[in-house]
Amino acid sequence: MRPLAPVPEVQRRLKALAAVGGLGALLLTGCAQQPPRTIVKEVRVEVPVQVPVVAPTDNAARIVLNANDRLRQLSPLELAQEVAPRDDAALAPGAAVQLALALMFSHNTGETFRAQTLLDQVLRDARPEANEWRPIAQFLVDRVAEQRRLEDQLDKATTGRNDLQRRLDEANRKLEALKAIERSLGGPRSSLDKP
């Protein structure tokens, strides 16, 4: 027997279904999950930026800190050249503060007094450029006053020690003289002479 031949209506439906199936497969792949697309758009946003303002006193502080670092590395001879006598009254406020700092590093007699004088000069200076140096000068004035107080205490302690040593030496001489007198008299040996 011969297979039944498809009816033209059935054939047409099958073709339509095949076409729809191909289209359906195509549609189904279109519905499959695609990786998300990143869309980059340029957006301009104004952001306020505050530019730090360097106050004149900040600049003066930086100068003094740099001078401090430089002075710490100087040899005693170089430091002596740095603080050599000059016309201190004619110095600009910045130079006077830096010289006072150098004098504070020098431990020669009278240097702290000279530093104190220079710093007081900056504090009393009426020129506008002295304004930025006043806070640092005040800070250093306090440090110089403390340094002078400590130097005075050291001087007093050294004087007291020297005085005590002198009195001890004098007492030892008197004791030795008494021993010599006792030996010359030929008396019995004192407990001080016994070995």
C-alpha positions as protocol buffer text, in pm:
chain_id: "A"
residue {
  index: 1
  type: MET
  ca { x: 0 y: 0 z: 0 }
}
residue {
  index: 2
  type: ARG
  ca { x: 108 y: 339 z: -66 }
}
residue {
  index: 3
  type: PRO
  ca { x: 146 y: 602 z: 201 }
}
residue {
  index: 4
  type: LEU
  ca { x: -110 y: 861 z: 212 }
}
residue {
  index: 5
  type: ALA
  ca { x: -12 y: 1173 z: 38 }
}
residue {
  index: 6
  type: PRO
  ca { x: -32 y: 1483 z: 247 }
}
residue {
  index: 7
  type: VAL
  ca { x: -313 y: 1699 z: 171 }
}
residue {
  index: 8
  type: PRO
  ca { x: -228 y: 2038 z: 35 }
}
residue {
  index: 9
  type: GLU
  ca { x: -380 y: 2200 z: 339 }
}
residue {
  index: 10
  type: VAL
  ca { x: -165 y: 1997 z: 573 }
}
residue {
  index: 11
  type: GLN
  ca { x: 142 y: 2074 z: 365 }
}
residue {
  index: 12
  type: ARG
  ca { x: 73 y: 2437 z: 378 }
}
residue {
  index: 13
  type: ARG
  ca { x: 35 y: 2424 z: 757 }
}
residue {
  index: 14
  type: LEU
  ca { x: 354 y: 2229 z: 794 }
}
residue {
  index: 15
  type: LYS
  ca { x: 542 y: 2487 z: 587 }
}
residue {
  index: 16
  type: ALA
  ca { x: 389 y: 2765 z: 790 }
}
residue {
  index: 17
  type: LEU
  ca { x: 479 y: 2585 z: 1112 }
}
residue {
  index: 18
  type: ALA
  ca { x: 834 y: 2530 z: 988 }
}
residue {
  index: 19
  type: ALA
  ca { x: 860 y: 2896 z: 900 }
}
residue {
  index: 20
  type: VAL
  ca { x: 713 y: 2993 z: 1234 }
}
residue {
  index: 21
  type: GLY
  ca { x: 943 y: 2742 z: 1407 }
}
residue {
  index: 22
  type: GLY
  ca { x: 1249 y: 2901 z: 1248 }
}
residue {
  index: 23
  type: LEU
  ca { x: 1114 y: 3239 z: 1337 }
}
residue {
  index: 24
  type: GLY
  ca { x: 1028 y: 3113 z: 1687 }
}
residue {
  index: 25
  type: ALA
  ca { x: 1379 y: 2981 z: 1732 }
}
residue {
  index: 26
  type: LEU
  ca { x: 1506 y: 3313 z: 1617 }
}
residue {
  index: 27
  type: LEU
  ca { x: 1273 y: 3491 z: 1858 }
}
residue {
  index: 28
  type: LEU
  ca { x: 1368 y: 3259 z: 2141 }
}
residue {
  index: 29
  type: THR
  ca { x: 1736 y: 3333 z: 2096 }
}
residue {
  index: 30
  type: GLY
  ca { x: 1650 y: 3700 z: 2101 }
}
residue {
  index: 31
  type: CYS
  ca { x: 1484 y: 3649 z: 2439 }
}
residue {
  index: 32
  type: ALA
  ca { x: 1784 y: 3467 z: 2581 }
}
residue {
  index: 33
  type: GLN
  ca { x: 1971 y: 3657 z: 2848 }
}
residue {
  index: 34
  type: GLN
  ca { x: 2227 y: 3882 z: 2688 }
}
residue {
  index: 35
  type: PRO
  ca { x: 2512 y: 4036 z: 2889 }
}
residue {
  index: 36
  type: PRO
  ca { x: 2417 y: 4388 z: 2995 }
}
residue {
  index: 37
  type: ARG
  ca { x: 2557 y: 4663 z: 2785 }
}
residue {
  index: 38
  type: THR
  ca { x: 2741 y: 4943 z: 2961 }
}
residue {
  index: 39
  type: ILE
  ca { x: 2647 y: 5277 z: 2830 }
}
residue {
  index: 40
  type: VAL
  ca { x: 2898 y: 5548 z: 2910 }
}
residue {
  index: 41
  type: LYS
  ca { x: 2769 y: 5899 z: 2905 }
}
residue {
  index: 42
  type: GLU
  ca { x: 2981 y: 6201 z: 2977 }
}
residue {
  index: 43
  type: VAL
  ca { x: 2832 y: 6403 z: 3259 }
}
residue {
  index: 44
  type: ARG
  ca { x: 2987 y: 6728 z: 3369 }
}
residue {
  index: 45
  type: VAL
  ca { x: 2966 y: 6797 z: 3741 }
}
residue {
  index: 46
  type: GLU
  ca { x: 3118 y: 7100 z: 3902 }
}
residue {
  index: 47
  type: VAL
  ca { x: 3304 y: 7013 z: 4222 }
}
residue {
  index: 48
  type: PRO
  ca { x: 3415 y: 7300 z: 4441 }
}
residue {
  index: 49
  type: VAL
  ca { x: 3784 y: 7264 z: 4525 }
}
residue {
  index: 50
  type: GLN
  ca { x: 3926 y: 7465 z: 4808 }
}
residue {
  index: 51
  type: VAL
  ca { x: 4282 y: 7566 z: 4746 }
}
residue {
  index: 52
  type: PRO
  ca { x: 4472 y: 7582 z: 5074 }
}
residue {
  index: 53
  type: VAL
  ca { x: 4587 y: 7932 z: 5151 }
}
residue {
  index: 54
  type: VAL
  ca { x: 4929 y: 7956 z: 5306 }
}
residue {
  index: 55
  type: ALA
  ca { x: 4926 y: 8219 z: 5574 }
}
residue {
  index: 56
  type: PRO
  ca { x: 5238 y: 8432 z: 5611 }
}
residue {
  index: 57
  type: THR
  ca { x: 5290 y: 8288 z: 5960 }
}
residue {
  index: 58
  type: ASP
  ca { x: 5291 y: 7938 z: 5809 }
}
residue {
  index: 59
  type: ASN
  ca { x: 5565 y: 8044 z: 5571 }
}
residue {
  index: 60
  type: ALA
  ca { x: 5764 y: 8194 z: 5859 }
}
residue {
  index: 61
  type: ALA
  ca { x: 5723 y: 7871 z: 6057 }
}
residue {
  index: 62
  type: ARG
  ca { x: 5854 y: 7669 z: 5763 }
}
residue {
  index: 63
  type: ILE
  ca { x: 6156 y: 7897 z: 5731 }
}
residue {
  index: 64
  type: VAL
  ca { x: 6234 y: 7861 z: 6103 }
}
residue {
  index: 65
  type: LEU
  ca { x: 6195 y: 7482 z: 6092 }
}
residue {
  index: 66
  type: ASN
  ca { x: 6430 y: 7460 z: 5794 }
}
residue {
  index: 67
  type: ALA
  ca { x: 6679 y: 7687 z: 5971 }
}
residue {
  index: 68
  type: ASN
  ca { x: 6653 y: 7466 z: 6281 }
}
residue {
  index: 69
  type: ASP
  ca { x: 6735 y: 7156 z: 6075 }
}
residue {
  index: 70
  type: ARG
  ca { x: 7030 y: 7332 z: 5912 }
}
residue {
  index: 71
  type: LEU
  ca { x: 7165 y: 7465 z: 6244 }
}
residue {
  index: 72
  type: ARG
  ca { x: 7155 y: 7122 z: 6409 }
}
residue {
  index: 73
  type: GLN
  ca { x: 7394 y: 6992 z: 6145 }
}
residue {
  index: 74
  type: LEU
  ca { x: 7652 y: 7270 z: 6177 }
}
residue {
  index: 75
  type: SER
  ca { x: 7988 y: 7212 z: 6340 }
}
residue {
  index: 76
  type: PRO
  ca { x: 8080 y: 7437 z: 6635 }
}
residue {
  index: 77
  type: LEU
  ca { x: 8308 y: 7641 z: 6408 }
}
residue {
  index: 78
  type: GLU
  ca { x: 8034 y: 7693 z: 6150 }
}
residue {
  index: 79
  type: LEU
  ca { x: 7788 y: 7782 z: 6426 }
}
residue {
  index: 80
  type: ALA
  ca { x: 8034 y: 8038 z: 6563 }
}
residue {
  index: 81
  type: GLN
  ca { x: 8054 y: 8197 z: 6217 }
}
residue {
  index: 82
  type: GLU
  ca { x: 7674 y: 8197 z: 6197 }
}
residue {
  index: 83
  type: VAL
  ca { x: 7639 y: 8394 z: 6523 }
}
residue {
  index: 84
  type: ALA
  ca { x: 7934 y: 8627 z: 6467 }
}
residue {
  index: 85
  type: PRO
  ca { x: 7870 y: 8980 z: 6598 }
}
residue {
  index: 86
  type: ARG
  ca { x: 7694 y: 9214 z: 6357 }
}
residue {
  index: 87
  type: ASP
  ca { x: 7460 y: 9509 z: 6363 }
}
residue {
  index: 88
  type: ASP
  ca { x: 7163 y: 9330 z: 6520 }
}
residue {
  index: 89
  type: ALA
  ca { x: 6942 y: 9641 z: 6523 }
}
residue {
  index: 90
  type: ALA
  ca { x: 6947 y: 9668 z: 6141 }
}
residue {
  index: 91
  type: LEU
  ca { x: 6830 y: 9310 z: 6079 }
}
residue {
  index: 92
  type: ALA
  ca { x: 6498 y: 9235 z: 5911 }
}
residue {
  index: 93
  type: PRO
  ca { x: 6249 y: 9050 z: 6137 }
}
residue {
  index: 94
  type: GLY
  ca { x: 6303 y: 8715 z: 5962 }
}
residue {
  index: 95
  type: ALA
  ca { x: 6681 y: 8741 z: 5983 }
}
residue {
  index: 96
  type: ALA
  ca { x: 6659 y: 8846 z: 6350 }
}
residue {
  index: 97
  type: VAL
  ca { x: 6446 y: 8540 z: 6438 }
}
residue {
  index: 98
  type: GLN
  ca { x: 6684 y: 8307 z: 6253 }
}
residue {
  index: 99
  type: LEU
  ca { x: 6986 y: 8462 z: 6424 }
}
residue {
  index: 100
  type: ALA
  ca { x: 6815 y: 8427 z: 6762 }
}
residue {
  index: 101
  type: LEU
  ca { x: 6756 y: 8060 z: 6687 }
}
residue {
  index: 102
  type: ALA
  ca { x: 7124 y: 8016 z: 6601 }
}
residue {
  index: 103
  type: LEU
  ca { x: 7220 y: 8193 z: 6924 }
}
residue {
  index: 104
  type: MET
  ca { x: 7002 y: 7947 z: 7115 }
}
residue {
  index: 105
  type: PHE
  ca { x: 7210 y: 7662 z: 6970 }
}
residue {
  index: 106
  type: SER
  ca { x: 7533 y: 7833 z: 7072 }
}
residue {
  index: 107
  type: HIS
  ca { x: 7615 y: 7778 z: 7437 }
}
residue {
  index: 108
  type: ASN
  ca { x: 7857 y: 8067 z: 7476 }
}
residue {
  index: 109
  type: THR
  ca { x: 7820 y: 8310 z: 7761 }
}
residue {
  index: 110
  type: GLY
  ca { x: 7574 y: 8589 z: 7689 }
}
residue {
  index: 111
  type: GLU
  ca { x: 7431 y: 8437 z: 7371 }
}
residue {
  index: 112
  type: THR
  ca { x: 7087 y: 8373 z: 7524 }
}
residue {
  index: 113
  type: PHE
  ca { x: 7072 y: 8737 z: 7636 }
}
residue {
  index: 114
  type: ARG
  ca { x: 7153 y: 8845 z: 7280 }
}
residue {
  index: 115
  type: ALA
  ca { x: 6884 y: 8609 z: 7144 }
}
residue {
  index: 116
  type: GLN
  ca { x: 6633 y: 8753 z: 7391 }
}
residue {
  index: 117
  type: THR
  ca { x: 6718 y: 9105 z: 7275 }
}
residue {
  index: 118
  type: LEU
  ca { x: 6671 y: 9013 z: 6909 }
}
residue {
  index: 119
  type: LEU
  ca { x: 6335 y: 8848 z: 6974 }
}
residue {
  index: 120
  type: ASP
  ca { x: 6213 y: 9143 z: 7179 }
}
residue {
  index: 121
  type: GLN
  ca { x: 6316 y: 9366 z: 6890 }
}
residue {
  index: 122
  type: VAL
  ca { x: 6094 y: 9161 z: 6653 }
}
residue {
  index: 123
  type: LEU
  ca { x: 5801 y: 9175 z: 6896 }
}
residue {
  index: 124
  type: ARG
  ca { x: 5827 y: 9556 z: 6919 }
}
residue {
  index: 125
  type: ASP
  ca { x: 5887 y: 9607 z: 6544 }
}
residue {
  index: 126
  type: ALA
  ca { x: 5605 y: 9813 z: 6388 }
}
residue {
  index: 127
  type: ARG
  ca { x: 5683 y: 9725 z: 6027 }
}
residue {
  index: 128
  type: PRO
  ca { x: 5415 y: 9516 z: 5849 }
}
residue {
  index: 129
  type: GLU
  ca { x: 5662 y: 9239 z: 5758 }
}
residue {
  index: 130
  type: ALA
  ca { x: 5719 y: 9180 z: 6130 }
}
residue {
  index: 131
  type: ASN
  ca { x: 5357 y: 9061 z: 6174 }
}
residue {
  index: 132
  type: GLU
  ca { x: 5426 y: 8716 z: 6031 }
}
residue {
  index: 133
  type: TRP
  ca { x: 5727 y: 8669 z: 6260 }
}
residue {
  index: 134
  type: ARG
  ca { x: 5564 y: 8776 z: 6588 }
}
residue {
  index: 135
  type: PRO
  ca { x: 5403 y: 8440 z: 6682 }
}
residue {
  index: 136
  type: ILE
  ca { x: 5728 y: 8252 z: 6627 }
}
residue {
  index: 137
  type: ALA
  ca { x: 5925 y: 8523 z: 6807 }
}
residue {
  index: 138
  type: GLN
  ca { x: 5690 y: 8493 z: 7106 }
}
residue {
  index: 139
  type: PHE
  ca { x: 5733 y: 8116 z: 7107 }
}
residue {
  index: 140
  type: LEU
  ca { x: 6111 y: 8151 z: 7098 }
}
residue {
  index: 141
  type: VAL
  ca { x: 6105 y: 8421 z: 7370 }
}
residue {
  index: 142
  type: ASP
  ca { x: 5943 y: 8168 z: 7601 }
}
residue {
  index: 143
  type: ARG
  ca { x: 6203 y: 7906 z: 7507 }
}
residue {
  index: 144
  type: VAL
  ca { x: 6491 y: 8152 z: 7561 }
}
residue {
  index: 145
  type: ALA
  ca { x: 6353 y: 8252 z: 7901 }
}
residue {
  index: 146
  type: GLU
  ca { x: 6341 y: 7885 z: 8003 }
}
residue {
  index: 147
  type: GLN
  ca { x: 6691 y: 7827 z: 7866 }
}
residue {
  index: 148
  type: ARG
  ca { x: 6825 y: 8128 z: 8058 }
}
residue {
  index: 149
  type: ARG
  ca { x: 6657 y: 8005 z: 8378 }
}
residue {
  index: 150
  type: LEU
  ca { x: 6817 y: 7662 z: 8335 }
}
residue {
  index: 151
  type: GLU
  ca { x: 7157 y: 7818 z: 8259 }
}
residue {
  index: 152
  type: ASP
  ca { x: 7131 y: 8030 z: 8576 }
}
residue {
  index: 153
  type: GLN
  ca { x: 7046 y: 7720 z: 8779 }
}
residue {
  index: 154
  type: LEU
  ca { x: 7343 y: 7539 z: 8628 }
}
residue {
  index: 155
  type: ASP
  ca { x: 7572 y: 7834 z: 8707 }
}
residue {
  index: 156
  type: LYS
  ca { x: 7450 y: 7838 z: 9068 }
}
residue {
  index: 157
  type: ALA
  ca { x: 7494 y: 7463 z: 9101 }
}
residue {
  index: 158
  type: THR
  ca { x: 7845 y: 7483 z: 8952 }
}
residue {
  index: 159
  type: THR
  ca { x: 7937 y: 7771 z: 9185 }
}
residue {
  index: 160
  type: GLY
  ca { x: 7800 y: 7579 z: 9484 }
}
residue {
  index: 161
  type: ARG
  ca { x: 7992 y: 7266 z: 9385 }
}
residue {
  index: 162
  type: ASN
  ca { x: 8314 y: 7464 z: 9339 }
}
residue {
  index: 163
  type: ASP
  ca { x: 8262 y: 7633 z: 9677 }
}
residue {
  index: 164
  type: LEU
  ca { x: 8199 y: 7299 z: 9844 }
}
residue {
  index: 165
  type: GLN
  ca { x: 8509 y: 7150 z: 9678 }
}
residue {
  index: 166
  type: ARG
  ca { x: 8718 y: 7447 z: 9795 }
}
residue {
  index: 167
  type: ARG
  ca { x: 8594 y: 7407 z: 10152 }
}
residue {
  index: 168
  type: LEU
  ca { x: 8660 y: 7033 z: 10140 }
}
residue {
  index: 169
  type: ASP
  ca { x: 9014 y: 7092 z: 10013 }
}
residue {
  index: 170
  type: GLU
  ca { x: 9069 y: 7351 z: 10291 }
}
residue {
  index: 171
  type: ALA
  ca { x: 8940 y: 7108 z: 10556 }
}
residue {
  index: 172
  type: ASN
  ca { x: 9173 y: 6838 z: 10421 }
}
residue {
  index: 173
  type: ARG
  ca { x: 9471 y: 7078 z: 10441 }
}
residue {
  index: 174
  type: LYS
  ca { x: 9383 y: 7167 z: 10801 }
}
residue {
  index: 175
  type: LEU
  ca { x: 9350 y: 6799 z: 10889 }
}
residue {
  index: 176
  type: GLU
  ca { x: 9686 y: 6723 z: 10733 }
}
residue {
  index: 177
  type: ALA
  ca { x: 9840 y: 7019 z: 10922 }
}
residue {
  index: 178
  type: LEU
  ca { x: 9696 y: 6888 z: 11251 }
}
residue {
  index: 179
  type: LYS
  ca { x: 9836 y: 6543 z: 11176 }
}
residue {
  index: 180
  type: ALA
  ca { x: 10177 y: 6695 z: 11102 }
}
residue {
  index: 181
  type: ILE
  ca { x: 10170 y: 6890 z: 11431 }
}
residue {
  index: 182
  type: GLU
  ca { x: 10072 y: 6579 z: 11622 }
}
residue {
  index: 183
  type: ARG
  ca { x: 10353 y: 6378 z: 11461 }
}
residue {
  index: 184
  type: SER
  ca { x: 10605 y: 6654 z: 11534 }
}
residue {
  index: 185
  type: LEU
  ca { x: 10508 y: 6652 z: 11902 }
}
residue {
  index: 186
  type: GLY
  ca { x: 10585 y: 6282 z: 11909 }
}
residue {
  index: 187
  type: GLY
  ca { x: 10265 y: 6197 z: 12084 }
}
residue {
  index: 188
  type: PRO
  ca { x: 10073 y: 5881 z: 12043 }
}
residue {
  index: 189
  type: ARG
  ca { x: 9941 y: 5803 z: 11699 }
}
residue {
  index: 190
  type: SER
  ca { x: 9589 y: 5911 z: 11646 }
}
residue {
  index: 191
  type: SER
  ca { x: 9326 y: 5682 z: 11509 }
}
residue {
  index: 192
  type: LEU
  ca { x: 9340 y: 5888 z: 11189 }
}
residue {
  index: 193
  type: ASP
  ca { x: 9703 y: 5787 z: 11122 }
}
residue {
  index: 194
  type: LYS
  ca { x: 9653 y: 5415 z: 11174 }
}
residue {
  index: 195
  type: PRO
  ca { x: 9670 y: 5215 z: 10855 }
}
